[in-house]
């Protein structure tokens, strides 16, 4: 029985009520020597206290996400990182001067915790759109890096807003989750040290769906990332096709995997975007872009991925510009084409 499940909490309440009723009924009916009767009454009171404290402790744990499982509570080491933070229903958003919303929460599926920054388009707050649901783009940063990288160096949300106002893209909710929560980088895969893929593909969408008017289904959920985030953007729609639809990978890390992140060669190959697209039955759309001068994201990696995708249901649009390094100056140049691509292959706001 799950430590954080409603069934366990209700069961504790029922047991507490039964203990109180039992104590009231049996208090004057106990038989035997006086010391024995006092001992039994003390034990009944202690049991009532224990069950009542358990109810309160479980309620606090459910609210604040202190322990996610029995192993977590008992300190059993299962090899994974377990982090502290409030659960989805307790995540508090604070508004910044830039108009973004910022929160920190713990996912109930990955047991990892981290920051998520959210920006809603102006239409989201308009009265005529109060029942409208909006598509989402997850913006995935590089490693090392943080969600704030998109704001401080990537020009967001201002650059996107100008594209939207120019008609290049329809309105999106932009969400920027940390992709290495607690400093655990797994190239958005689930590894022994942390379930980062589960964090990005299950916990973050659960938070956004719970707190914002988002569209449902993969055609309402897109991805865009640069560097390591670009690798993740190419990988996640193939690994989680029921969650994500189209994606844009800007200067992605080599799409065959990073030996410095996943040391086991077989695991690295099996979880890489190039392997996944070669064996996929998914139908989706991927935009991949890099510079001919970028040694960290060589064009041959994108071409290899494009060849692997040939004959599958995955359509690719590969763009290679002649100049530019592995930096924001190059990545921001791809914004117009990338957001236009995502807009064509996602559902427009509806409702």
N, C-alpha and C positions, 0 to 999 in steps of 0.2 A: 504494500500500500504506500502510495507516494506521501512523503513528508509534507509537501505543499498542496496536496490535493484537497478539494472540498470535502470528499468522503471522510478523510481522516479528521478534519476539523469538526465535522458534524458528529462523528463517532465519539470524539472526546467530550463534546457537550452532552450527549446522551449518557455517557458513562458518569459524568459529573452529577447530572440530575438524579440518576439512579442511586449513586452513592449517598447523596443528601437524603433522598427518600428512605433508603435502607437504614441510614443512621437514625432518622426520626422514628421509624417503625420499631427498630430493634433496641433502641436505647433503654427502655424500661422492661424489656422482655429477657434480658440477659440473665442467665442463671449461673450459679457457682459461687465460690468464695469471693469476698469483696475485692481482694487484690486482682483476681482474674477479671472481674467485671470492669474495674477501672482500666486495666490494661487494654481490654477489648474496646472500651469506649475511646481511649486515647488513639488506638489504631484506626478506628472509624473516622475520628476527626482528622487524623493525619492523612488518611486516604482522600477525604473530601478536599482538604487543602491541596494535596498533590495534584488531583485531577483538575481543580480550579486553576491552579498555577499553570498547568499544562495547556489549558485552553487559552489563557492569556498569552503565554509564550508562543504558542502556535500562531495566534492572531498577529502578534508583533512580527514574527518571522515571515509570515505571508505578506505583510505590508511592506517590510523593509528588505526582504530578500537576503537575509543573513545567511541562511543555509538552504541549499536547493535540493538536497537529497539526504538520505540516511548516512551514506558514506561521507558526505560533506560534514554532517553534524558530528559523526563519530571519529572524524579525522582519518578515515581509511584512504590511503594513497592509491588512487587508480591511475596515476601517471598523467592526469590532465590538470590544467590550470583552472582553479575555481576562484572567482573574483567576487568582491563585495559591491553592492550597489542596489538601489531601489528597483523593484520590478516594474513592468510596463505600466500598470495602473497607478503607480506612485511616482512615475517620472515627471519631474517639474521642469517646465520650459521657462527660460528667462530670455527677454528680448534685448538685443543689442542695439547700439546706435545705427548700425547698418541695416536694421530691419529684419535681421535673422533671429531665429529662435534656437536656443542652445540647451541641451540636456545631457545628463549622464544617467545611464540605467544598466541594469543587469538582465541579460537574456535568460529566459527559463529553459531554453533548449540547449544552448551552448555552455551555460553557466559562466560566460565571460561578460565583462562589463566595459563600457567605454562611452565616448562622446559621440553625439549626433547633432549636427547643425542642420536646420531646416529653413528654407525660404519659400514663402507662398507668393504666387503672382498677384498683382493688384486685383485681378478679376475675382480672386478667391473671396475677397471681402465685400464685393459689390452686392447690393441687395438683390439684383436680378439673378445673381448666381448663387444665392444662399443654399440651393439644393443641388448645385452642380458638383459633380465629382471630377477630379483632375488626374491626368497621368503623372507619373513620377519618374524622375531621372535621379539615380544614385550616382553621385560624383565620388570617384575613388582616388585617393591621393597616392603619392609614391612613398617608398620606404628607403631611407628615413624621411619622415614628413608627418603631417597631421591634417585633420580636417580644415584647420585654419589656413593651410597652404592655399586652398582654392580662393580664399577671401583676400589674403595678404599679397599673394603673388599671381594668382590665376584670374584676377579681375572679376570674380563672381561676387554677387549676382548681377553687377552692373553690365558686364559684357553681354550676358544672356538677355537681360531686359531690353537692351538696345536691339538685339537680333529679333526678339519677339515683337517689339514695336515696329520694326521694319518689315514684318511679315515673313521673316525667314523661318520662324518656328511658331507652333502654337504654344499656348501657355502650359508650362510644366510646374509641378512642385519639385524644387531641387532639395535633395537630402544628401548630406555629406557625413557618412559614418567613418569612424576610425577603422582601418583595415588591419591594424596590428594591435588589438586591445591588450593593454598591459605590457606592450613591447614584444608580444608574441607574433612573429611573422611566419606564416605558413604558405604564402602565395595563394591565399584564399582557398585552402584545402583543409580538410579535417585530419589532424595529426594527433599523435599521442599527447603532445605538449599543449594542444589547444584546438578547439573546433571553430576555427575562424570562418570557414565556409558556412557553417550553421549560423554563426553570428550574423553574417552579412545577408544570407539568403532566407533565414527564418525569423530570427529575433528582430532585426531592424525593420523588415516589412510588417511584422506584427505590431511593433510600436507605431509606425506611421499609419497603418490601417486603423488602429485603435484611436488615434488622436486627430486624424485629418480626414477630409473627404477625398479619399483616393479611389481610383478606378480599380476594379478587381480583374484578375486574369493577366497573363503575361503581356498582352498587347497594351496594357496600361502601365507596365513597369519596364523602364529602360535603364541602361548603364552607360556611363562614360568614365574613363580613367586614363591616367597618364603614368608612364613608367611601370612600376609594380602594379599600380591601379589599372593600367591598361592591360596587363597580363590577366588580372582578375576580371576585367570587363569582357575579355575574349573567352574566358573559361566558364564563368558562372551561368550564362544562358545555355551552355551545352550540358552542364552538370545539373542545373535546376530549370528545365524548360517549362515547368508548370508555374514558375514564379516570375522569370524574366523573359522578355522578348528581345528586341533589338539592342545592339550595343555598339559603342564606338571606343576603339582602343587607340590611344594617341601615344606614339613612341613606346609601344609596350616592350617590356623585357622579353628576351628571346622566348618564343612560344613553345619551346620544347622543355622548359623548366630550368630552374636554377639549382645547380649542385650545392651551392652554399646554403640553400634553404631546406631542400629535401635531399639528404645525402644518399638515401637508398635509390639506386638507379632505376630499379623496376617500378618502385612507387612513384618516382619522379616522372617517368615516362607515362605511366598509367593515368596520372592526374593532370597531365599537361594538356593545354588547348589543342595542340596539333594531333595528339593521340585521340582525344575525345571527338574532334570533328571528323576524323577519318572513320570512326566507328559509330557515329551518331545516326539516329533516325529522326532527329529533330529538324523541324523546318523553321528557320529564323534568318535574320539579316544582320550582318556584321560589317562595320566600317573600320578599316585598319589604315593607319597613316604613320609615316615616319619621314625622316630626312636621309638623303643619300650620304650625308656627312656624319650621321649619328652612329658611332661604334657600339653604343649600348642598346640600340634597337636597329640592327642591320636589316636593310630591305630584303635580304635573302630569307630571313626568318618569316617575314610576311608572305613572301612568294611561296615558300614551302607550305605555309598554312593554307594559302589559296589553292595550291595543287591538291592538298589533302582534302579540302572541302569540295573539290570538283566531283560531280556525280551524286552528291548528297543533297539534302533539302536545305542546306545552308548556302545562302547567297552572300558573296563578299564584294565589297568595294574597297580596293586597295589604292591608296594615294601615296606617292613618294615625291616629295619636293626636293629640288636640287641642293638647297643650302639650309643650314640650321643645325644647332646642337641639341643636346638632351636637356632642354631648359624651357622655361615658360614662354620665352619669345617664340619658340617653335610651336608649342602646344596651342597657344592662343590663336595662332594663324589658322588652325584647323577648326575652330569653333563654328564659323558659318556653315561649312560643308557638313560637319558632324551633327549639329543640331537640326539642320535641314533634313539630313538622313533619318535621324531619330523621329522627327516629326512626321515624315512620310510613312513610317512603319509602326507608328503607335496610334492608339485611338485618341481622337480629340476630346477635350472636356465635354461631358454629357450630363444631362439632367435638367 
